[in-house]
Amino acid sequence: MEIERKFLIKSLPSDLETFPCHQIEQAYLCTDPVIRIRRQDTNYILTYKGSGMMVREEYNLPLTAEAYAHLLPKADGNILTKKRYVIPLSGDLKAELDFFEGKFSGLQMAEVEFPDESAANSFILPDWFGEEVTWNPAYHNSNMSLA
């Protein structure tokens, strides 16, 4: 189960470069249901996501680099690329701050995953977070792949 909220960014943390950073490329084989392939640095993952906005099923399976390369040309729409910083928040929460590249260059969005809905609903936003876009389908990566 994935429980996640998404936010646009109002301002960047001043110490951004001190946090772990990953290069991500992802593509969608299907958007209903969501079937995604992702390369994150040197790791490859096949993901299934069920329907929903903040709460939905999610299953991840490892892929080989060869399987990823085989599936990538079969993807629909845009291949999304982004740089992701992982920033610790209060408790055990983390913000995954994405800087989109290519077609969506300039878009900055943070995602926070939660252990349960209660934690998601009581989350106090850091002051660098901007507008919440959790319930706006335009900001779901699967929909962005078709834009």
OpenMM code with the backbone's topology and positions (N, CA, C; nanometers):
from openmm import Vec3, app, unit

residues = "MET GLU ILE GLU ARG LYS PHE LEU ILE LYS SER LEU PRO SER ASP LEU GLU THR PHE PRO CYS HIS GLN ILE GLU GLN ALA TYR LEU CYS THR ASP PRO VAL ILE ARG ILE ARG ARG GLN ASP THR ASN TYR ILE LEU THR TYR LYS GLY SER GLY MET MET VAL ARG GLU GLU TYR ASN LEU PRO LEU THR ALA GLU ALA TYR ALA HIS LEU LEU PRO LYS ALA ASP GLY ASN ILE LEU THR LYS LYS ARG TYR VAL ILE PRO LEU SER GLY ASP LEU LYS ALA GLU LEU ASP PHE PHE GLU GLY LYS PHE SER GLY LEU GLN MET ALA GLU VAL GLU PHE PRO ASP GLU SER ALA ALA ASN SER PHE ILE LEU PRO ASP TRP PHE GLY GLU GLU VAL THR TRP ASN PRO ALA TYR HIS ASN SER ASN MET SER LEU ALA".split()
positions = [
    Vec3(0.0852, -0.1183, 0.0000),
    Vec3(0.0000, 0.0000, 0.0000),
    Vec3(0.0891, 0.1237, 0.0000),
    Vec3(0.0554, 0.2183, -0.0855),
    Vec3(0.1257, 0.3461, -0.0893),
    Vec3(0.0314, 0.4538, -0.0374),
    Vec3(0.0792, 0.5306, 0.0601),
    Vec3(0.0046, 0.6443, 0.1133),
    Vec3(0.0973, 0.7639, 0.0965),
    Vec3(0.0601, 0.8531, 0.0053),
    Vec3(0.1532, 0.9574, -0.0373),
    Vec3(0.0802, 1.0887, -0.0633),
    Vec3(0.1438, 1.1986, -0.0237),
    Vec3(0.0946, 1.3326, -0.0572),
    Vec3(0.2010, 1.4037, -0.1399),
    Vec3(0.1561, 1.4908, -0.2313),
    Vec3(0.2456, 1.5606, -0.3242),
    Vec3(0.2266, 1.7110, -0.3116),
    Vec3(0.3391, 1.7831, -0.3260),
    Vec3(0.3369, 1.9276, -0.3093),
    Vec3(0.4286, 1.9944, -0.4112),
    Vec3(0.3864, 2.1100, -0.4604),
    Vec3(0.4772, 2.1946, -0.5365),
    Vec3(0.5701, 2.2622, -0.4361),
    Vec3(0.6749, 2.3244, -0.4843),
    Vec3(0.7772, 2.3796, -0.3964),
    Vec3(0.7717, 2.5322, -0.3987),
    Vec3(0.7696, 2.5897, -0.2785),
    Vec3(0.7676, 2.7347, -0.2633),
    Vec3(0.9105, 2.7906, -0.2624),
    Vec3(0.9994, 2.7224, -0.1926),
    Vec3(1.1398, 2.7623, -0.1865),
    Vec3(1.2227, 2.6371, -0.1590),
    Vec3(1.3489, 2.6414, -0.1954),
    Vec3(1.4355, 2.5248, -0.1786),
    Vec3(1.5074, 2.5292, -0.0443),
    Vec3(1.5279, 2.4118, 0.0177),
    Vec3(1.6097, 2.4086, 0.1390),
    Vec3(1.7503, 2.4621, 0.1072),
    Vec3(1.8052, 2.5414, 0.1981),
    Vec3(1.9350, 2.6040, 0.1728),
    Vec3(2.0495, 2.5030, 0.1667),
    Vec3(2.0338, 2.3905, 0.2318),
    Vec3(2.1396, 2.2894, 0.2367),
    Vec3(2.1110, 2.1711, 0.1435),
    Vec3(2.0407, 2.1956, 0.0341),
    Vec3(1.9949, 2.0901, -0.0564),
    Vec3(2.1074, 1.9965, -0.0995),
    Vec3(2.2230, 2.0500, -0.1325),
    Vec3(2.3328, 1.9689, -0.1856),
    Vec3(2.3914, 1.8719, -0.0829),
    Vec3(2.3513, 1.8821, 0.0438),
    Vec3(2.4037, 1.7911, 0.1455),
    Vec3(2.3249, 1.6600, 0.1541),
    Vec3(2.2131, 1.6511, 0.0826),
    Vec3(2.1266, 1.5341, 0.0920),
    Vec3(2.1542, 1.4359, -0.0209),
    Vec3(2.1229, 1.3074, 0.0009),
    Vec3(2.1413, 1.2078, -0.1065),
    Vec3(2.0601, 1.2454, -0.2299),
    Vec3(2.1176, 1.2184, -0.3462),
    Vec3(2.0531, 1.2531, -0.4718),
    Vec3(2.0583, 1.1333, -0.5661),
    Vec3(1.9498, 1.1125, -0.6405),
    Vec3(1.9400, 1.0014, -0.7363),
    Vec3(1.8964, 1.0554, -0.8717),
    Vec3(1.9442, 0.9918, -0.9761),
    Vec3(1.8988, 1.0228, -1.1112),
    Vec3(1.7958, 0.9173, -1.1491),
    Vec3(1.6781, 0.9603, -1.1935),
    Vec3(1.5669, 0.8697, -1.2228),
    Vec3(1.5211, 0.8881, -1.3670),
    Vec3(1.4953, 0.7746, -1.4313),
    Vec3(1.4290, 0.7721, -1.5619),
    Vec3(1.3146, 0.6738, -1.5464),
    Vec3(1.1949, 0.7125, -1.5881),
    Vec3(1.0816, 0.6206, -1.5754),
    Vec3(0.9882, 0.6353, -1.6939),
    Vec3(0.9245, 0.5229, -1.7258),
    Vec3(0.8341, 0.5177, -1.8399),
    Vec3(0.7156, 0.4304, -1.8030),
    Vec3(0.6066, 0.4494, -1.8760),
    Vec3(0.4816, 0.3818, -1.8434),
    Vec3(0.4397, 0.2908, -1.9573),
    Vec3(0.4196, 0.1629, -1.9227),
    Vec3(0.3718, 0.0639, -2.0193),
    Vec3(0.2201, 0.0680, -2.0276),
    Vec3(0.1572, 0.1189, -1.9216),
    Vec3(0.0117, 0.1291, -1.9125),
    Vec3(-0.0185, 0.2324, -1.8044),
    Vec3(-0.1269, 0.3083, -1.8212),
    Vec3(-0.1624, 0.4061, -1.7183),
    Vec3(-0.2918, 0.3726, -1.6443),
    Vec3(-0.3621, 0.2675, -1.6856),
    Vec3(-0.4844, 0.2262, -1.6148),
    Vec3(-0.5035, 0.0764, -1.6280),
    Vec3(-0.4482, -0.0013, -1.5351),
    Vec3(-0.3739, 0.0377, -1.4153),
    Vec3(-0.2338, 0.0850, -1.4528),
    Vec3(-0.1698, 0.1517, -1.3571),
    Vec3(-0.0352, 0.2030, -1.3812),
    Vec3(0.0656, 0.0881, -1.3757),
    Vec3(0.1381, 0.0728, -1.4850),
    Vec3(0.2505, -0.0212, -1.4894),
    Vec3(0.3703, 0.0591, -1.5372),
    Vec3(0.4674, 0.0743, -1.4473),
    Vec3(0.5799, 0.1637, -1.4704),
    Vec3(0.7112, 0.0859, -1.4634),
    Vec3(0.8063, 0.1289, -1.5444),
    Vec3(0.9439, 0.0805, -1.5298),
    Vec3(1.0286, 0.2005, -1.4910),
    Vec3(1.1274, 0.1756, -1.4060),
    Vec3(1.2105, 0.2856, -1.3563),
    Vec3(1.3556, 0.2410, -1.3456),
    Vec3(1.4436, 0.3338, -1.3857),
    Vec3(1.5859, 0.3203, -1.3559),
    Vec3(1.6170, 0.4286, -1.2550),
    Vec3(1.6649, 0.3880, -1.1387),
    Vec3(1.7100, 0.4833, -1.0371),
    Vec3(1.8560, 0.4530, -1.0119),
    Vec3(1.9426, 0.5404, -1.0613),
    Vec3(2.0867, 0.5170, -1.0583),
    Vec3(2.1153, 0.3863, -1.1323),
    Vec3(2.1582, 0.2821, -1.0620),
    Vec3(2.1864, 0.1543, -1.1286),
    Vec3(2.0867, 0.0457, -1.0886),
    Vec3(1.9728, 0.0855, -1.0336),
    Vec3(1.8682, -0.0098, -0.9959),
    Vec3(1.7519, 0.0020, -1.0930),
    Vec3(1.6866, -0.1115, -1.1202),
    Vec3(1.5771, -0.1175, -1.2175),
    Vec3(1.4571, -0.1832, -1.1503),
    Vec3(1.3383, -0.1229, -1.1693),
    Vec3(1.2191, -0.1674, -1.0968),
    Vec3(1.0972, -0.1645, -1.1888),
    Vec3(1.0141, -0.2665, -1.1781),
    Vec3(0.8827, -0.2717, -1.2414),
    Vec3(0.7809, -0.2475, -1.1304),
    Vec3(0.6897, -0.1526, -1.1516),
    Vec3(0.5921, -0.1173, -1.0489),
    Vec3(0.4511, -0.1260, -1.1044),
    Vec3(0.3609, -0.1820, -1.0235),
    Vec3(0.2175, -0.1811, -1.0494),
    Vec3(0.1548, -0.0910, -0.9444),
    Vec3(0.0687, 0.0038, -0.9864),
    Vec3(-0.0050, 0.0880, -0.8929),
    Vec3(-0.1527, 0.0784, -0.9243),
    Vec3(-0.2322, 0.0567, -0.8212),
    Vec3(-0.3770, 0.0523, -0.8363),
    Vec3(-0.4341, 0.1928, -0.8463),
    Vec3(-0.5659, 0.2023, -0.8497),
    Vec3(-0.6314, 0.3325, -0.8613),
    Vec3(-0.6293, 0.4039, -0.7261),
    Vec3(-0.6475, 0.5332, -0.7302),
    Vec3(-0.6502, 0.6133, -0.6081),
    Vec3(-0.5606, 0.7341, -0.6220),
    Vec3(-0.5759, 0.8272, -0.5304),
    Vec3(-0.4976, 0.9503, -0.5352),
    Vec3(-0.3947, 0.9526, -0.4214),
    Vec3(-0.4392, 0.9496, -0.2958),
    Vec3(-0.3461, 0.9517, -0.1834),
    Vec3(-0.3134, 0.8105, -0.1356),
    Vec3(-0.4107, 0.7203, -0.1457),
    Vec3(-0.3927, 0.5828, -0.0981),
    Vec3(-0.4207, 0.4874, -0.2135),
    Vec3(-0.3238, 0.4001, -0.2407),
    Vec3(-0.3457, 0.3002, -0.3466),
    Vec3(-0.2473, 0.1850, -0.3321),
    Vec3(-0.2852, 0.0749, -0.3944),
    Vec3(-0.1972, -0.0416, -0.3950),
    Vec3(-0.0710, -0.0096, -0.4735),
    Vec3(0.0406, -0.0682, -0.4286),
    Vec3(0.1654, -0.0539, -0.5037),
    Vec3(0.2486, -0.1796, -0.4809),
    Vec3(0.2988, -0.2345, -0.5900),
    Vec3(0.3854, -0.3523, -0.5843),
    Vec3(0.5082, -0.3250, -0.6703),
    Vec3(0.6250, -0.3522, -0.6152),
    Vec3(0.7510, -0.3313, -0.6859),
    Vec3(0.8232, -0.4641, -0.7045),
    Vec3(0.8764, -0.4847, -0.8239),
    Vec3(0.9552, -0.6031, -0.8552),
    Vec3(1.0873, -0.5596, -0.9181),
    Vec3(1.1953, -0.6286, -0.8850),
    Vec3(1.3234, -0.5914, -0.9456),
    Vec3(1.3273, -0.6308, -1.0930),
    Vec3(1.3984, -0.5502, -1.1706),
    Vec3(1.4251, -0.5792, -1.3116),
    Vec3(1.5764, -0.5817, -1.3319),
    Vec3(1.6191, -0.6463, -1.4361),
    Vec3(1.7587, -0.6365, -1.4768),
    Vec3(1.7724, -0.5181, -1.5725),
    Vec3(1.8947, -0.4744, -1.5928),
    Vec3(1.9191, -0.3667, -1.6891),
    Vec3(1.8734, -0.4098, -1.8283),
    Vec3(1.8941, -0.5374, -1.8611),
    Vec3(1.8539, -0.5893, -1.9923),
    Vec3(1.7022, -0.5884, -2.0086),
    Vec3(1.6301, -0.6288, -1.9051),
    Vec3(1.4836, -0.6284, -1.9117),
    Vec3(1.4317, -0.4849, -1.9237),
    Vec3(1.4919, -0.3925, -1.8503),
    Vec3(1.4531, -0.2516, -1.8590),
    Vec3(1.4738, -0.2001, -2.0019),
    Vec3(1.5901, -0.2281, -2.0583),
    Vec3(1.6210, -0.1837, -2.1945),
    Vec3(1.5247, -0.2446, -2.2963),
    Vec3(1.4817, -0.3683, -2.2732),
    Vec3(1.3872, -0.4351, -2.3623),
    Vec3(1.2484, -0.3704, -2.3536),
    Vec3(1.2064, -0.3336, -2.2330),
    Vec3(1.0725, -0.2777, -2.2127),
    Vec3(1.0625, -0.1296, -2.2481),
    Vec3(1.1705, -0.0547, -2.2352),
    Vec3(1.1658, 0.0895, -2.2551),
    Vec3(1.1069, 0.1314, -2.3906),
    Vec3(1.1428, 0.0688, -2.5021),
    Vec3(1.0828, 0.1104, -2.6302),
    Vec3(0.9327, 0.0805, -2.6406),
    Vec3(0.8810, -0.0016, -2.5520),
    Vec3(0.7391, -0.0363, -2.5529),
    Vec3(0.6538, 0.0639, -2.4739),
    Vec3(0.7188, 0.1584, -2.4083),
    Vec3(0.6481, 0.2546, -2.3235),
    Vec3(0.5649, 0.3501, -2.4066),
    Vec3(0.4548, 0.3957, -2.3476),
    Vec3(0.3673, 0.4949, -2.4094),
    Vec3(0.4122, 0.6349, -2.3682),
    Vec3(0.4014, 0.7285, -2.4575),
    Vec3(0.4193, 0.8686, -2.4215),
    Vec3(0.5605, 0.9090, -2.3849),
    Vec3(0.5670, 1.0059, -2.2925),
    Vec3(0.6934, 1.0660, -2.2511),
    Vec3(0.7686, 0.9772, -2.1546),
    Vec3(0.8984, 0.9713, -2.1711),
    Vec3(0.9855, 0.9109, -2.0702),
    Vec3(1.0228, 1.0246, -1.9765),
    Vec3(0.9936, 1.0090, -1.8481),
    Vec3(1.0201, 1.1141, -1.7506),
    Vec3(1.1597, 1.0973, -1.6924),
    Vec3(1.2306, 1.2078, -1.6820),
    Vec3(1.3608, 1.2066, -1.6168),
    Vec3(1.3598, 1.3143, -1.5092),
    Vec3(1.4259, 1.2824, -1.3989),
    Vec3(1.4291, 1.3776, -1.2883),
    Vec3(1.5462, 1.3468, -1.1959),
    Vec3(1.5851, 1.4493, -1.1240),
    Vec3(1.6843, 1.4352, -1.0189),
    Vec3(1.6064, 1.4381, -0.8885),
    Vec3(1.6327, 1.3417, -0.7987),
    Vec3(1.5568, 1.3313, -0.6734),
    Vec3(1.6500, 1.3443, -0.5534),
    Vec3(1.6169, 1.4406, -0.4679),
    Vec3(1.6863, 1.4553, -0.3404),
    Vec3(1.5984, 1.3945, -0.2313),
    Vec3(1.6593, 1.3208, -0.1393),
    Vec3(1.5867, 1.2595, -0.0282),
    Vec3(1.6214, 1.3382, 0.0978),
    Vec3(1.5201, 1.4062, 0.1534),
    Vec3(1.5402, 1.5007, 0.2627),
    Vec3(1.4636, 1.4539, 0.3859),
    Vec3(1.5342, 1.4301, 0.4966),
    Vec3(1.4648, 1.3874, 0.6192),
    Vec3(1.3727, 1.4977, 0.6722),
    Vec3(1.2568, 1.4547, 0.7203),
    Vec3(1.1611, 1.5443, 0.7845),
    Vec3(1.1437, 1.4986, 0.9290),
    Vec3(1.0492, 1.5557, 0.9993),
    Vec3(1.0256, 1.5161, 1.1385),
    Vec3(0.9840, 1.3698, 1.1474),
    Vec3(1.0154, 1.3077, 1.2597),
    Vec3(0.9874, 1.1656, 1.2769),
    Vec3(1.0715, 1.0856, 1.1802),
    Vec3(1.0141, 0.9820, 1.1238),
    Vec3(1.0848, 0.8998, 1.0257),
    Vec3(1.0456, 0.9352, 0.8831),
    Vec3(0.9789, 1.0467, 0.8631),
    Vec3(0.9321, 1.0845, 0.7296),
    Vec3(1.0462, 1.1432, 0.6473),
    Vec3(1.0305, 1.1306, 0.5142),
    Vec3(1.1269, 1.1865, 0.4205),
    Vec3(1.0516, 1.2541, 0.3069),
    Vec3(1.1049, 1.3648, 0.2617),
    Vec3(1.0539, 1.4287, 0.1403),
    Vec3(1.1420, 1.3824, 0.0255),
    Vec3(1.0783, 1.3404, -0.0820),
    Vec3(1.1501, 1.3088, -0.2049),
    Vec3(1.1260, 1.4280, -0.2976),
    Vec3(1.2271, 1.5124, -0.3102),
    Vec3(1.2167, 1.6362, -0.3865),
    Vec3(1.2669, 1.6120, -0.5280),
    Vec3(1.1756, 1.6202, -0.6240),
    Vec3(1.2068, 1.5921, -0.7639),
    Vec3(1.2230, 1.7206, -0.8439),
    Vec3(1.3317, 1.7254, -0.9210),
    Vec3(1.3562, 1.8307, -1.0192),
    Vec3(1.3415, 1.7648, -1.1556),
    Vec3(1.2319, 1.7932, -1.2222),
    Vec3(1.2054, 1.7298, -1.3513),
    Vec3(1.2950, 1.7903, -1.4579),
    Vec3(1.3280, 1.7068, -1.5564),
    Vec3(1.4132, 1.7469, -1.6672),
    Vec3(1.3351, 1.7278, -1.7969),
    Vec3(1.3956, 1.7626, -1.9083),
    Vec3(1.3323, 1.7413, -2.0384),
    Vec3(1.2060, 1.8234, -2.0538),
    Vec3(1.1006, 1.7609, -2.1026),
    Vec3(0.9733, 1.8289, -2.1309),
    Vec3(0.9185, 1.9042, -2.0093),
    Vec3(0.9444, 1.8531, -1.8897),
    Vec3(0.8890, 1.9137, -1.7679),
    Vec3(0.9942, 1.9909, -1.6883),
    Vec3(1.1012, 2.0300, -1.7564),
    Vec3(1.2078, 2.1060, -1.6915),
    Vec3(1.1499, 2.2290, -1.6225),
    Vec3(1.1937, 2.2511, -1.5002),
    Vec3(1.1439, 2.3631, -1.4210),
    Vec3(1.0423, 2.3217, -1.3159),
    Vec3(0.9781, 2.2066, -1.3357),
    Vec3(0.8822, 2.1584, -1.2368),
    Vec3(0.9580, 2.0986, -1.1185),
    Vec3(0.9205, 2.1431, -0.9995),
    Vec3(0.9771, 2.0903, -0.8750),
    Vec3(0.8609, 2.0427, -0.7886),
    Vec3(0.8694, 1.9177, -0.7441),
    Vec3(0.7600, 1.8599, -0.6675),
    Vec3(0.8170, 1.7696, -0.5588),
    Vec3(0.7576, 1.7755, -0.4408),
    Vec3(0.7983, 1.6888, -0.3304),
    Vec3(0.6872, 1.5893, -0.3011),
    Vec3(0.7283, 1.4659, -0.2737),
    Vec3(0.6355, 1.3601, -0.2330),
    Vec3(0.6767, 1.3133, -0.0938),
    Vec3(0.5776, 1.2852, -0.0107),
    Vec3(0.6028, 1.2310, 0.1215),
    Vec3(0.5175, 1.1066, 0.1364),
    Vec3(0.5820, 0.9944, 0.1705),
    Vec3(0.5092, 0.8695, 0.1953),
    Vec3(0.4888, 0.8524, 0.3452),
    Vec3(0.3730, 0.7969, 0.3804),
    Vec3(0.3331, 0.7853, 0.5199),
    Vec3(0.3051, 0.6402, 0.5572),
    Vec3(0.3205, 0.6066, 0.6864),
    Vec3(0.2937, 0.4696, 0.7301),
    Vec3(0.1449, 0.4365, 0.7353),
    Vec3(0.0592, 0.5402, 0.7501),
    Vec3(-0.0857, 0.5189, 0.7557),
    Vec3(-0.1575, 0.6493, 0.7218),
    Vec3(-0.2870, 0.6391, 0.7012),
    Vec3(-0.3660, 0.7566, 0.6629),
    Vec3(-0.3710, 0.8622, 0.7726),
    Vec3(-0.3705, 0.8189, 0.8973),
    Vec3(-0.3738, 0.9137, 1.0079),
    Vec3(-0.2505, 1.0037, 1.0047),
    Vec3(-0.1344, 0.9452, 0.9808),
    Vec3(-0.0113, 1.0238, 0.9719),
    Vec3(-0.0173, 1.1177, 0.8521),
    Vec3(-0.0717, 1.0712, 0.7410),
    Vec3(-0.0833, 1.1556, 0.6220),
    Vec3(-0.1750, 1.2745, 0.6481),
    Vec3(-0.2869, 1.2495, 0.7148),
    Vec3(-0.3843, 1.3556, 0.7392),
    Vec3(-0.3394, 1.4559, 0.8448),
    Vec3(-0.2485, 1.4161, 0.9341),
    Vec3(-0.2028, 1.5078, 1.0393),
    Vec3(-0.0670, 1.5706, 1.0081),
    Vec3(-0.0160, 1.5475, 0.8892),
    Vec3(0.1153, 1.5986, 0.8483),
    Vec3(0.1191, 1.7505, 0.8504),
    Vec3(0.2209, 1.8054, 0.9147),
    Vec3(0.2426, 1.9507, 0.9164),
    Vec3(0.3502, 1.9812, 0.8134),
    Vec3(0.3150, 2.0631, 0.7159),
    Vec3(0.4035, 2.0927, 0.6041),
    Vec3(0.5245, 2.1748, 0.6460),
    Vec3(0.6419, 2.1380, 0.5948),
    Vec3(0.7578, 2.2261, 0.6131),
    Vec3(0.7312, 2.3587, 0.5416),
    Vec3(0.7943, 2.4649, 0.5858),
    Vec3(0.7646, 2.5963, 0.5279),
    Vec3(0.8110, 2.6104, 0.3833),
    Vec3(0.8945, 2.5194, 0.3337),
    Vec3(0.9394, 2.5287, 0.1942),
    Vec3(0.8437, 2.4600, 0.0974),
    Vec3(0.7427, 2.3893, 0.1501),
    Vec3(0.6408, 2.3287, 0.0647),
    Vec3(0.5422, 2.4361, 0.0186),
    Vec3(0.4931, 2.4199, -0.1036),
    Vec3(0.3916, 2.5098, -0.1576),
    Vec3(0.2577, 2.4394, -0.1691),
    Vec3(0.1900, 2.4646, -0.2788),
    Vec3(0.0556, 2.4116, -0.3030),
    Vec3(0.0537, 2.2586, -0.3023),
    Vec3(-0.0470, 2.2012, -0.2369),
    Vec3(-0.0646, 2.0563, -0.2411),
    Vec3(-0.1322, 2.0168, -0.3717),
    Vec3(-0.0780, 1.9132, -0.4367),
    Vec3(-0.1321, 1.8664, -0.5643),
    Vec3(-0.1669, 1.7174, -0.5605),
    Vec3(-0.1804, 1.6631, -0.4410),
    Vec3(-0.2111, 1.5209, -0.4243),
    Vec3(-0.3328, 1.4790, -0.5056),
    Vec3(-0.4378, 1.5602, -0.5019),
    Vec3(-0.5642, 1.5233, -0.5656),
    Vec3(-0.5796, 1.5815, -0.7058),
    Vec3(-0.4737, 1.6367, -0.7598),
    Vec3(-0.4775, 1.6915, -0.8950),
    Vec3(-0.4133, 1.5893, -0.9893),
    Vec3(-0.4925, 1.5212, -1.0718),
    Vec3(-0.4381, 1.4158, -1.1573),
    Vec3(-0.3302, 1.4635, -1.2547),
    Vec3(-0.3272, 1.5926, -1.2848),
    Vec3(-0.2258, 1.6444, -1.3771),
    Vec3(-0.0842, 1.6250, -1.3233),
    Vec3(-0.0707, 1.6113, -1.1917),
    Vec3(0.0612, 1.5964, -1.1300),
    Vec3(0.0981, 1.4512, -1.0999),
    Vec3(0.0167, 1.3581, -1.1418),
    Vec3(0.0553, 1.2172, -1.1316),
    Vec3(0.1506, 1.1884, -1.2472),
    Vec3(0.2624, 1.1296, -1.2160),
    Vec3(0.3640, 1.1041, -1.3187),
    Vec3(0.3077, 1.0239, -1.4355),
    Vec3(0.2167, 0.9306, -1.4067),
    Vec3(0.1582, 0.8502, -1.5151),
    Vec3(0.0810, 0.9390, -1.6118),
    Vec3(0.0106, 1.0398, -1.5628),
    Vec3(-0.0609, 1.1319, -1.6502),
    Vec3(0.0356, 1.2255, -1.7217),
    Vec3(0.1416, 1.2660, -1.6540),
    Vec3(0.2425, 1.3507, -1.7171),
    Vec3(0.3082, 1.2772, -1.8346),
    Vec3(0.3175, 1.1455, -1.8252),
    Vec3(0.3788, 1.0691, -1.9336),
    Vec3(0.2954, 1.0796, -2.0615),
    Vec3(0.1667, 1.1096, -2.0484),
    Vec3(0.0782, 1.1178, -2.1650),
    Vec3(0.0547, 1.2610, -2.2122),
    Vec3(0.1053, 1.3583, -2.1370),
    Vec3(0.0807, 1.5004, -2.1687),
    Vec3(0.1594, 1.5453, -2.2914),
] * unit.nanometer
topology = app.Topology()
chain = topology.addChain("A")
for resn in residues:
    res = topology.addResidue(resn, chain)
    for name in ("N", "CA", "C"):
        topology.addAtom(name, app.Element.getBySymbol(name[0]), res)
